[in-house]
Every structure is written in C-alpha cells, then in structure tokens.
Amino acid sequence: MTAMSETITAEMEELRHLIAQTVAKRNILKKEMEEWYSKNIHQRFEHSSELITIDSTLSQLDSHYKRLWDYHNTKPIAS
C-alpha cells in the first residue's frame, strides 16, 4: 500500500481557509439559534436568513474545493 501524494494549490489553500472561517461562523450562529429557541419557542430565529446564506456559501465553497481537488489529484484512467 503506497501513500498518495496530494496536490494542494494556492487556490485550494485559500478555499480551505474560507471553509474553516465559514464553519466557525456557522457554529456560532447555530449556538445562538439554540439559545434563541430556548427562550423564544414560538418565534423564528432572528438570524435564520444569515444561517441559510452561510450554509449555501459553505456548500459552494466545498463543491469548488472538490472540483479543484479532483482536477489536480485524480489520475486519468489508462486505455
């Protein structure tokens, strides 16, 4: 079994950083949401739109990273 050498470009590093920042923001909002609903059972979380936007952003960043990773790290199938 051999270890795979992984190619990580500068753009991929930047995406990793953005993903980490976005996850941190998401975690903060999710904690705020838990606290909100413990006090406001019948009201919508006041930052739900922001949480939806962050979830969407995270999904887009993740998809972009995966496309780049696949492009730089997937070997073509030999014919």
N, CA, C and O atoms as a CHARMM CRD file, in Angstrom:
* protein
*
  316
    1    1 MET  N      0.84200  -1.16800   0.00000 PROA 1      0.00000
    2    1 MET  CA     0.00000   0.00000   0.00000 PROA 1      0.00000
    3    1 MET  C      0.89600   1.24300   0.00000 PROA 1      0.00000
    4    1 MET  O      1.77700   1.37000   0.85000 PROA 1      0.00000
    5    2 THR  N      0.67700   2.14600  -0.93800 PROA 2      0.00000
    6    2 THR  CA     1.50200   3.34500  -1.03500 PROA 2      0.00000
    7    2 THR  C      0.68400   4.56600  -0.63200 PROA 2      0.00000
    8    2 THR  O     -0.52600   4.62400  -0.85000 PROA 2      0.00000
    9    3 ALA  N      1.36200   5.52400  -0.04800 PROA 3      0.00000
   10    3 ALA  CA     0.70400   6.77200   0.33200 PROA 3      0.00000
   11    3 ALA  C      0.52500   7.63200  -0.90900 PROA 3      0.00000
   12    3 ALA  O      1.42700   7.74400  -1.73900 PROA 3      0.00000
   13    4 MET  N     -0.64300   8.23500  -1.02400 PROA 4      0.00000
   14    4 MET  CA    -0.93300   9.07800  -2.17700 PROA 4      0.00000
   15    4 MET  C     -0.36600  10.47200  -1.93700 PROA 4      0.00000
   16    4 MET  O     -0.55500  11.06000  -0.87200 PROA 4      0.00000
   17    5 SER  N      0.32400  10.98500  -2.93400 PROA 5      0.00000
   18    5 SER  CA     0.83000  12.34700  -2.86500 PROA 5      0.00000
   19    5 SER  C     -0.28700  13.27200  -3.33400 PROA 5      0.00000
   20    5 SER  O     -0.79700  13.13600  -4.44600 PROA 5      0.00000
   21    6 GLU  N     -0.65300  14.19800  -2.48500 PROA 6      0.00000
   22    6 GLU  CA    -1.78300  15.06700  -2.76300 PROA 6      0.00000
   23    6 GLU  C     -1.28500  16.43100  -3.23800 PROA 6      0.00000
   24    6 GLU  O     -0.38800  17.01600  -2.63200 PROA 6      0.00000
   25    7 THR  N     -1.86800  16.93000  -4.32100 PROA 7      0.00000
   26    7 THR  CA    -1.54300  18.26000  -4.81700 PROA 7      0.00000
   27    7 THR  C     -2.54100  19.25100  -4.23400 PROA 7      0.00000
   28    7 THR  O     -3.75300  19.10000  -4.38900 PROA 7      0.00000
   29    8 ILE  N     -2.00700  20.26500  -3.56200 PROA 8      0.00000
   30    8 ILE  CA    -2.83300  21.33100  -2.99900 PROA 8      0.00000
   31    8 ILE  C     -2.30200  22.65100  -3.55300 PROA 8      0.00000
   32    8 ILE  O     -1.16800  23.04000  -3.27100 PROA 8      0.00000
   33    9 THR  N     -3.12100  23.32700  -4.33400 PROA 9      0.00000
   34    9 THR  CA    -2.71800  24.59300  -4.94100 PROA 9      0.00000
   35    9 THR  C     -2.96300  25.75400  -3.97200 PROA 9      0.00000
   36    9 THR  O     -3.60700  25.58900  -2.93600 PROA 9      0.00000
   37   10 ALA  N     -2.44300  26.91500  -4.32400 PROA 10     0.00000
   38   10 ALA  CA    -2.66800  28.11500  -3.50700 PROA 10     0.00000
   39   10 ALA  C     -4.16500  28.42400  -3.41700 PROA 10     0.00000
   40   10 ALA  O     -4.66000  28.82300  -2.36300 PROA 10     0.00000
   41   11 GLU  N     -4.87500  28.23900  -4.52300 PROA 11     0.00000
   42   11 GLU  CA    -6.32200  28.47600  -4.52100 PROA 11     0.00000
   43   11 GLU  C     -7.02800  27.50500  -3.57500 PROA 11     0.00000
   44   11 GLU  O     -7.96000  27.88500  -2.86600 PROA 11     0.00000
   45   12 MET  N     -6.58000  26.25900  -3.57100 PROA 12     0.00000
   46   12 MET  CA    -7.17200  25.26200  -2.68100 PROA 12     0.00000
   47   12 MET  C     -6.89000  25.61100  -1.21500 PROA 12     0.00000
   48   12 MET  O     -7.75800  25.43900  -0.35900 PROA 12     0.00000
   49   13 GLU  N     -5.69300  26.09500  -0.92800 PROA 13     0.00000
   50   13 GLU  CA    -5.36200  26.52800   0.43800 PROA 13     0.00000
   51   13 GLU  C     -6.26900  27.67500   0.86700 PROA 13     0.00000
   52   13 GLU  O     -6.76400  27.69600   1.99400 PROA 13     0.00000
   53   14 GLU  N     -6.48300  28.62100  -0.03000 PROA 14     0.00000
   54   14 GLU  CA    -7.36600  29.74600   0.27100 PROA 14     0.00000
   55   14 GLU  C     -8.79000  29.24900   0.52500 PROA 14     0.00000
   56   14 GLU  O     -9.46400  29.72000   1.44100 PROA 14     0.00000
   57   15 LEU  N     -9.24000  28.30100  -0.28700 PROA 15     0.00000
   58   15 LEU  CA   -10.57500  27.73800  -0.08400 PROA 15     0.00000
   59   15 LEU  C    -10.67200  27.02900   1.26500 PROA 15     0.00000
   60   15 LEU  O    -11.68400  27.14600   1.95500 PROA 15     0.00000
   61   16 ARG  N     -9.63500  26.30200   1.64000 PROA 16     0.00000
   62   16 ARG  CA    -9.62500  25.63900   2.95500 PROA 16     0.00000
   63   16 ARG  C     -9.78700  26.67700   4.06600 PROA 16     0.00000
   64   16 ARG  O    -10.53700  26.47100   5.02000 PROA 16     0.00000
   65   17 HSD  N     -9.07900  27.78000   3.92800 PROA 17     0.00000
   66   17 HSD  CA    -9.15800  28.85700   4.92000 PROA 17     0.00000
   67   17 HSD  C    -10.57600  29.44100   4.96700 PROA 17     0.00000
   68   17 HSD  O    -11.13200  29.64500   6.04600 PROA 17     0.00000
   69   18 LEU  N    -11.15200  29.70400   3.79900 PROA 18     0.00000
   70   18 LEU  CA   -12.51000  30.25000   3.73500 PROA 18     0.00000
   71   18 LEU  C    -13.53000  29.26500   4.29700 PROA 18     0.00000
   72   18 LEU  O    -14.47500  29.66400   4.97700 PROA 18     0.00000
   73   19 ILE  N    -13.33600  27.97800   4.01200 PROA 19     0.00000
   74   19 ILE  CA   -14.23600  26.95200   4.54700 PROA 19     0.00000
   75   19 ILE  C    -14.15900  26.94700   6.07200 PROA 19     0.00000
   76   19 ILE  O    -15.18800  26.90200   6.74600 PROA 19     0.00000
   77   20 ALA  N    -12.95700  26.99200   6.61200 PROA 20     0.00000
   78   20 ALA  CA   -12.78900  26.99700   8.07100 PROA 20     0.00000
   79   20 ALA  C    -13.45100  28.22500   8.70300 PROA 20     0.00000
   80   20 ALA  O    -14.11000  28.11100   9.73700 PROA 20     0.00000
   81   21 GLN  N    -13.27800  29.38900   8.09000 PROA 21     0.00000
   82   21 GLN  CA   -13.91100  30.61400   8.59900 PROA 21     0.00000
   83   21 GLN  C    -15.42900  30.50000   8.55100 PROA 21     0.00000
   84   21 GLN  O    -16.12100  30.89500   9.48900 PROA 21     0.00000
   85   22 THR  N    -15.93800  29.96000   7.45700 PROA 22     0.00000
   86   22 THR  CA   -17.38000  29.83400   7.27700 PROA 22     0.00000
   87   22 THR  C    -17.96600  28.84100   8.27500 PROA 22     0.00000
   88   22 THR  O    -19.04000  29.07600   8.82900 PROA 22     0.00000
   89   23 VAL  N    -17.26900  27.74000   8.50400 PROA 23     0.00000
   90   23 VAL  CA   -17.72000  26.76100   9.50100 PROA 23     0.00000
   91   23 VAL  C    -17.75400  27.40200  10.88800 PROA 23     0.00000
   92   23 VAL  O    -18.68900  27.17100  11.65500 PROA 23     0.00000
   93   24 ALA  N    -16.75300  28.19500  11.20800 PROA 24     0.00000
   94   24 ALA  CA   -16.72000  28.86500  12.51400 PROA 24     0.00000
   95   24 ALA  C    -17.92200  29.80400  12.66800 PROA 24     0.00000
   96   24 ALA  O    -18.56600  29.82200  13.71600 PROA 24     0.00000
   97   25 LYS  N    -18.22000  30.58100  11.62400 PROA 25     0.00000
   98   25 LYS  CA   -19.38500  31.47500  11.66000 PROA 25     0.00000
   99   25 LYS  C    -20.67100  30.67500  11.81600 PROA 25     0.00000
  100   25 LYS  O    -21.56400  31.05200  12.57400 PROA 25     0.00000
  101   26 ARG  N    -20.75300  29.56900  11.08900 PROA 26     0.00000
  102   26 ARG  CA   -21.94200  28.71200  11.14100 PROA 26     0.00000
  103   26 ARG  C    -22.12700  28.15000  12.55000 PROA 26     0.00000
  104   26 ARG  O    -23.24100  28.13500  13.07400 PROA 26     0.00000
  105   27 ASN  N    -21.04800  27.69400  13.15500 PROA 27     0.00000
  106   27 ASN  CA   -21.13500  27.13600  14.50400 PROA 27     0.00000
  107   27 ASN  C    -21.60100  28.17200  15.52200 PROA 27     0.00000
  108   27 ASN  O    -22.38500  27.86400  16.41900 PROA 27     0.00000
  109   28 ILE  N    -21.11400  29.39700  15.37600 PROA 28     0.00000
  110   28 ILE  CA   -21.54600  30.47900  16.27100 PROA 28     0.00000
  111   28 ILE  C    -23.04000  30.72800  16.10900 PROA 28     0.00000
  112   28 ILE  O    -23.76800  30.83900  17.09500 PROA 28     0.00000
  113   29 LEU  N    -23.49200  30.81500  14.85800 PROA 29     0.00000
  114   29 LEU  CA   -24.91600  31.06000  14.61000 PROA 29     0.00000
  115   29 LEU  C    -25.78600  29.90900  15.10700 PROA 29     0.00000
  116   29 LEU  O    -26.87100  30.13900  15.63900 PROA 29     0.00000
  117   30 LYS  N    -25.32100  28.68000  14.93900 PROA 30     0.00000
  118   30 LYS  CA   -26.10500  27.53500  15.41200 PROA 30     0.00000
  119   30 LYS  C    -26.22800  27.55500  16.93400 PROA 30     0.00000
  120   30 LYS  O    -27.27800  27.20900  17.47700 PROA 30     0.00000
  121   31 LYS  N    -25.17200  27.95400  17.61600 PROA 31     0.00000
  122   31 LYS  CA   -25.24000  28.07300  19.07700 PROA 31     0.00000
  123   31 LYS  C    -26.21100  29.18900  19.46500 PROA 31     0.00000
  124   31 LYS  O    -27.01300  29.02900  20.38500 PROA 31     0.00000
  125   32 GLU  N    -26.13200  30.31700  18.76100 PROA 32     0.00000
  126   32 GLU  CA   -27.07100  31.41500  19.01400 PROA 32     0.00000
  127   32 GLU  C    -28.50500  30.96200  18.77100 PROA 32     0.00000
  128   32 GLU  O    -29.41500  31.33800  19.51100 PROA 32     0.00000
  129   33 MET  N    -28.70500  30.15000  17.72900 PROA 33     0.00000
  130   33 MET  CA   -30.04300  29.66300  17.40600 PROA 33     0.00000
  131   33 MET  C    -30.57800  28.76600  18.52900 PROA 33     0.00000
  132   33 MET  O    -31.74100  28.87900  18.91500 PROA 33     0.00000
  133   34 GLU  N    -29.73400  27.88600  19.04400 PROA 34     0.00000
  134   34 GLU  CA   -30.14800  27.02800  20.15900 PROA 34     0.00000
  135   34 GLU  C    -30.57900  27.87100  21.35600 PROA 34     0.00000
  136   34 GLU  O    -31.60600  27.60400  21.97900 PROA 34     0.00000
  137   35 GLU  N    -29.78600  28.88400  21.66600 PROA 35     0.00000
  138   35 GLU  CA   -30.11400  29.77000  22.78500 PROA 35     0.00000
  139   35 GLU  C    -31.40600  30.54400  22.50900 PROA 35     0.00000
  140   35 GLU  O    -32.23900  30.72200  23.39700 PROA 35     0.00000
  141   36 TRP  N    -31.55500  30.99500  21.27300 PROA 36     0.00000
  142   36 TRP  CA   -32.74600  31.74800  20.87100 PROA 36     0.00000
  143   36 TRP  C    -34.00500  30.91500  21.09100 PROA 36     0.00000
  144   36 TRP  O    -34.96400  31.37800  21.70800 PROA 36     0.00000
  145   37 TYR  N    -33.99400  29.67600  20.57900 PROA 37     0.00000
  146   37 TYR  CA   -35.18200  28.83500  20.67800 PROA 37     0.00000
  147   37 TYR  C    -35.45400  28.35600  22.10400 PROA 37     0.00000
  148   37 TYR  O    -36.58200  27.97800  22.42000 PROA 37     0.00000
  149   38 SER  N    -34.45000  28.36800  22.95700 PROA 38     0.00000
  150   38 SER  CA   -34.71100  28.01500  24.35700 PROA 38     0.00000
  151   38 SER  C    -35.49700  29.12800  25.06300 PROA 38     0.00000
  152   38 SER  O    -36.13400  28.89200  26.09000 PROA 38     0.00000
  153   39 LYS  N    -35.44500  30.34400  24.49800 PROA 39     0.00000
  154   39 LYS  CA   -36.14700  31.48900  25.09700 PROA 39     0.00000
  155   39 LYS  C    -37.33300  31.96600  24.25900 PROA 39     0.00000
  156   39 LYS  O    -38.23500  32.61400  24.78800 PROA 39     0.00000
  157   40 ASN  N    -37.34600  31.66000  22.97900 PROA 40     0.00000
  158   40 ASN  CA   -38.36200  32.17100  22.04300 PROA 40     0.00000
  159   40 ASN  C    -38.98300  31.01200  21.26200 PROA 40     0.00000
  160   40 ASN  O    -38.80100  30.90000  20.05000 PROA 40     0.00000
  161   41 ILE  N    -39.69800  30.17500  21.95100 PROA 41     0.00000
  162   41 ILE  CA   -40.20800  28.93200  21.36100 PROA 41     0.00000
  163   41 ILE  C    -41.09000  29.17800  20.13700 PROA 41     0.00000
  164   41 ILE  O    -41.02000  28.41500  19.17300 PROA 41     0.00000
  165   42 HSD  N    -41.89500  30.19600  20.15400 PROA 42     0.00000
  166   42 HSD  CA   -42.86700  30.40700  19.07400 PROA 42     0.00000
  167   42 HSD  C    -42.46000  31.48900  18.07600 PROA 42     0.00000
  168   42 HSD  O    -43.29300  31.96500  17.30500 PROA 42     0.00000
  169   43 GLN  N    -41.20900  31.87100  18.08700 PROA 43     0.00000
  170   43 GLN  CA   -40.73500  32.88000  17.14200 PROA 43     0.00000
  171   43 GLN  C    -39.60800  32.30400  16.30300 PROA 43     0.00000
  172   43 GLN  O    -38.84800  31.44200  16.74400 PROA 43     0.00000
  173   44 ARG  N    -39.52700  32.81000  15.07800 PROA 44     0.00000
  174   44 ARG  CA   -38.45600  32.38700  14.17500 PROA 44     0.00000
  175   44 ARG  C    -37.13200  33.01600  14.62100 PROA 44     0.00000
  176   44 ARG  O    -37.08500  34.16900  15.04900 PROA 44     0.00000
  177   45 PHE  N    -36.06800  32.23200  14.50900 PROA 45     0.00000
  178   45 PHE  CA   -34.72500  32.72000  14.84600 PROA 45     0.00000
  179   45 PHE  C    -34.42500  33.97100  14.03900 PROA 45     0.00000
  180   45 PHE  O    -34.56600  33.98400  12.81600 PROA 45     0.00000
  181   46 GLU  N    -34.01400  35.01600  14.72900 PROA 46     0.00000
  182   46 GLU  CA   -33.84100  36.32300  14.08900 PROA 46     0.00000
  183   46 GLU  C    -32.73000  36.36100  13.04200 PROA 46     0.00000
  184   46 GLU  O    -32.70400  37.26700  12.20800 PROA 46     0.00000
  185   47 HSD  N    -31.81000  35.38800  13.07100 PROA 47     0.00000
  186   47 HSD  CA   -30.71700  35.35900  12.09500 PROA 47     0.00000
  187   47 HSD  C    -30.80800  34.14000  11.17400 PROA 47     0.00000
  188   47 HSD  O    -29.80000  33.67700  10.64000 PROA 47     0.00000
  189   48 SER  N    -32.02500  33.63000  10.99800 PROA 48     0.00000
  190   48 SER  CA   -32.17200  32.41800  10.17700 PROA 48     0.00000
  191   48 SER  C    -31.76000  32.65500   8.72300 PROA 48     0.00000
  192   48 SER  O    -31.20200  31.75800   8.09100 PROA 48     0.00000
  193   49 SER  N    -32.02300  33.83200   8.19100 PROA 49     0.00000
  194   49 SER  CA   -31.62200  34.12700   6.80600 PROA 49     0.00000
  195   49 SER  C    -30.10600  34.09900   6.66000 PROA 49     0.00000
  196   49 SER  O    -29.57800  33.60800   5.66200 PROA 49     0.00000
  197   50 GLU  N    -29.41700  34.62400   7.65500 PROA 50     0.00000
  198   50 GLU  CA   -27.95200  34.62000   7.63300 PROA 50     0.00000
  199   50 GLU  C    -27.42000  33.18500   7.70600 PROA 50     0.00000
  200   50 GLU  O    -26.45600  32.84000   7.02300 PROA 50     0.00000
  201   51 LEU  N    -28.05200  32.35800   8.53200 PROA 51     0.00000
  202   51 LEU  CA   -27.63700  30.96200   8.64600 PROA 51     0.00000
  203   51 LEU  C    -27.85300  30.22200   7.32700 PROA 51     0.00000
  204   51 LEU  O    -27.00900  29.42300   6.92100 PROA 51     0.00000
  205   52 ILE  N    -28.96000  30.47600   6.66600 PROA 52     0.00000
  206   52 ILE  CA   -29.23200  29.86000   5.36200 PROA 52     0.00000
  207   52 ILE  C    -28.18100  30.29200   4.34400 PROA 52     0.00000
  208   52 ILE  O    -27.69300  29.47100   3.56800 PROA 52     0.00000
  209   53 THR  N    -27.83500  31.56700   4.34400 PROA 53     0.00000
  210   53 THR  CA   -26.81000  32.07900   3.42800 PROA 53     0.00000
  211   53 THR  C    -25.45500  31.44100   3.70800 PROA 53     0.00000
  212   53 THR  O    -24.73600  31.07600   2.77800 PROA 53     0.00000
  213   54 ILE  N    -25.10600  31.30800   4.97400 PROA 54     0.00000
  214   54 ILE  CA   -23.82600  30.68800   5.33500 PROA 54     0.00000
  215   54 ILE  C    -23.80200  29.22500   4.91600 PROA 54     0.00000
  216   54 ILE  O    -22.78800  28.74500   4.41000 PROA 54     0.00000
  217   55 ASP  N    -24.90700  28.50800   5.12100 PROA 55     0.00000
  218   55 ASP  CA   -24.97700  27.10600   4.68500 PROA 55     0.00000
  219   55 ASP  C    -24.78500  26.99000   3.17300 PROA 55     0.00000
  220   55 ASP  O    -24.08100  26.10000   2.69700 PROA 55     0.00000
  221   56 SER  N    -25.41000  27.88600   2.43100 PROA 56     0.00000
  222   56 SER  CA   -25.27800  27.88300   0.97500 PROA 56     0.00000
  223   56 SER  C    -23.84500  28.20000   0.55400 PROA 56     0.00000
  224   56 SER  O    -23.29600  27.55600  -0.34000 PROA 56     0.00000
  225   57 THR  N    -23.24900  29.18900   1.19700 PROA 57     0.00000
  226   57 THR  CA   -21.86000  29.55800   0.90600 PROA 57     0.00000
  227   57 THR  C    -20.92500  28.39500   1.18800 PROA 57     0.00000
  228   57 THR  O    -20.03000  28.10400   0.39400 PROA 57     0.00000
  229   58 LEU  N    -21.12800  27.73500   2.30900 PROA 58     0.00000
  230   58 LEU  CA   -20.29600  26.59200   2.67600 PROA 58     0.00000
  231   58 LEU  C    -20.41600  25.47700   1.63900 PROA 58     0.00000
  232   58 LEU  O    -19.41800  24.85700   1.27100 PROA 58     0.00000
  233   59 SER  N    -21.61100  25.22900   1.17900 PROA 59     0.00000
  234   59 SER  CA   -21.82600  24.21000   0.15300 PROA 59     0.00000
  235   59 SER  C    -21.09500  24.56600  -1.14000 PROA 59     0.00000
  236   59 SER  O    -20.47200  23.70500  -1.76300 PROA 59     0.00000
  237   60 GLN  N    -21.17100  25.82800  -1.54100 PROA 60     0.00000
  238   60 GLN  CA   -20.49300  26.26900  -2.76300 PROA 60     0.00000
  239   60 GLN  C    -18.97500  26.17900  -2.62500 PROA 60     0.00000
  240   60 GLN  O    -18.29300  25.73200  -3.54800 PROA 60     0.00000
  241   61 LEU  N    -18.44900  26.59700  -1.49000 PROA 61     0.00000
  242   61 LEU  CA   -17.00100  26.50900  -1.25900 PROA 61     0.00000
  243   61 LEU  C    -16.53800  25.05500  -1.29600 PROA 61     0.00000
  244   61 LEU  O    -15.52000  24.73300  -1.90700 PROA 61     0.00000
  245   62 ASP  N    -17.29300  24.18700  -0.63900 PROA 62     0.00000
  246   62 ASP  CA   -16.95100  22.77100  -0.59300 PROA 62     0.00000
  247   62 ASP  C    -16.97600  22.15000  -1.99200 PROA 62     0.00000
  248   62 ASP  O    -16.07800  21.38900  -2.35300 PROA 62     0.00000
  249   63 SER  N    -17.99300  22.47300  -2.76800 PROA 63     0.00000
  250   63 SER  CA   -18.09100  21.94300  -4.13400 PROA 63     0.00000
  251   63 SER  C    -16.93700  22.43000  -5.00200 PROA 63     0.00000
  252   63 SER  O    -16.37900  21.66500  -5.78900 PROA 63     0.00000
  253   64 HSD  N    -16.58300  23.70000  -4.85800 PROA 64     0.00000
  254   64 HSD  CA   -15.47900  24.25700  -5.63900 PROA 64     0.00000
  255   64 HSD  C    -14.15900  23.58500  -5.25500 PROA 64     0.00000
  256   64 HSD  O    -13.34700  23.25600  -6.11900 PROA 64     0.00000
  257   65 TYR  N    -13.95600  23.38500  -3.95400 PROA 65     0.00000
  258   65 TYR  CA   -12.73700  22.71400  -3.49300 PROA 65     0.00000
  259   65 TYR  C    -12.67100  21.29800  -4.06400 PROA 65     0.00000
  260   65 TYR  O    -11.62000  20.86200  -4.53300 PROA 65     0.00000
  261   66 LYS  N    -13.79000  20.58600  -4.02200 PROA 66     0.00000
  262   66 LYS  CA   -13.80300  19.21100  -4.53000 PROA 66     0.00000
  263   66 LYS  C    -13.48700  19.16600  -6.01800 PROA 66     0.00000
  264   66 LYS  O    -12.74000  18.29800  -6.46800 PROA 66     0.00000
  265   67 ARG  N    -14.05300  20.10000  -6.78800 PROA 67     0.00000
  266   67 ARG  CA   -13.74700  20.14300  -8.23000 PROA 67     0.00000
  267   67 ARG  C    -12.25400  20.36200  -8.45400 PROA 67     0.00000
  268   67 ARG  O    -11.64700  19.69600  -9.29400 PROA 67     0.00000
  269   68 LEU  N    -11.66700  21.28200  -7.71500 PROA 68     0.00000
  270   68 LEU  CA   -10.22800  21.53600  -7.85300 PROA 68     0.00000
  271   68 LEU  C     -9.41300  20.32400  -7.41400 PROA 68     0.00000
  272   68 LEU  O     -8.44900  19.94200  -8.07700 PROA 68     0.00000
  273   69 TRP  N     -9.80600  19.72200  -6.29300 PROA 69     0.00000
  274   69 TRP  CA    -9.07500  18.55200  -5.80700 PROA 69     0.00000
  275   69 TRP  C     -9.13100  17.43200  -6.84300 PROA 69     0.00000
  276   69 TRP  O     -8.11000  16.81700  -7.14900 PROA 69     0.00000
  277   70 ASP  N    -10.30900  17.16900  -7.37600 PROA 70     0.00000
  278   70 ASP  CA   -10.45500  16.12500  -8.39400 PROA 70     0.00000
  279   70 ASP  C     -9.59800  16.43400  -9.61700 PROA 70     0.00000
  280   70 ASP  O     -8.94800  15.54300 -10.16400 PROA 70     0.00000
  281   71 TYR  N     -9.59700  17.69200 -10.04400 PROA 71     0.00000
  282   71 TYR  CA    -8.83000  18.08300 -11.22700 PROA 71     0.00000
  283   71 TYR  C     -7.33300  17.85000 -11.01800 PROA 71     0.00000
  284   71 TYR  O     -6.64700  17.35700 -11.91400 PROA 71     0.00000
  285   72 HSD  N     -6.83500  18.20200  -9.84600 PROA 72     0.00000
  286   72 HSD  CA    -5.39400  18.12000  -9.58900 PROA 72     0.00000
  287   72 HSD  C     -4.92800  16.77600  -9.04200 PROA 72     0.00000
  288   72 HSD  O     -3.72900  16.49600  -9.04900 PROA 72     0.00000
  289   73 ASN  N     -5.84300  15.94400  -8.57200 PROA 73     0.00000
  290   73 ASN  CA    -5.43200  14.72900  -7.87500 PROA 73     0.00000
  291   73 ASN  C     -6.01000  13.42800  -8.42200 PROA 73     0.00000
  292   73 ASN  O     -5.65700  12.35300  -7.93700 PROA 73     0.00000
  293   74 THR  N     -6.87700  13.49900  -9.40300 PROA 74     0.00000
  294   74 THR  CA    -7.43500  12.27700  -9.96500 PROA 74     0.00000
  295   74 THR  C     -6.63400  11.88700 -11.19200 PROA 74     0.00000
  296   74 THR  O     -6.46400  12.66900 -12.12700 PROA 74     0.00000
  297   75 LYS  N     -6.15300  10.67100 -11.16100 PROA 75     0.00000
  298   75 LYS  CA    -5.37600  10.18500 -12.30100 PROA 75     0.00000
  299   75 LYS  C     -6.32900   9.74100 -13.40600 PROA 75     0.00000
  300   75 LYS  O     -7.35300   9.11500 -13.13100 PROA 75     0.00000
  301   76 PRO  N     -5.99300  10.06300 -14.65400 PROA 76     0.00000
  302   76 PRO  CA    -6.84000   9.60800 -15.76000 PROA 76     0.00000
  303   76 PRO  C     -6.78600   8.08100 -15.86700 PROA 76     0.00000
  304   76 PRO  O     -5.77000   7.45400 -15.56700 PROA 76     0.00000
  305   77 ILE  N     -7.88600   7.51500 -16.29500 PROA 77     0.00000
  306   77 ILE  CA    -7.95600   6.06500 -16.48400 PROA 77     0.00000
  307   77 ILE  C     -7.20500   5.70600 -17.75800 PROA 77     0.00000
  308   77 ILE  O     -7.46700   6.26100 -18.82500 PROA 77     0.00000
  309   78 ALA  N     -6.27700   4.77800 -17.63400 PROA 78     0.00000
  310   78 ALA  CA    -5.47900   4.35100 -18.79800 PROA 78     0.00000
  311   78 ALA  C     -6.34100   3.51500 -19.73000 PROA 78     0.00000
  312   78 ALA  O     -7.14700   2.69600 -19.28900 PROA 78     0.00000
  313   79 SER  N     -6.15800   3.73300 -21.01300 PROA 79     0.00000
  314   79 SER  CA    -6.93000   2.97300 -22.00600 PROA 79     0.00000
  315   79 SER  C     -6.21600   1.69900 -22.37200 PROA 79     0.00000
  316   79 SER  O     -6.71200   0.92800 -23.19400 PROA 79     0.00000
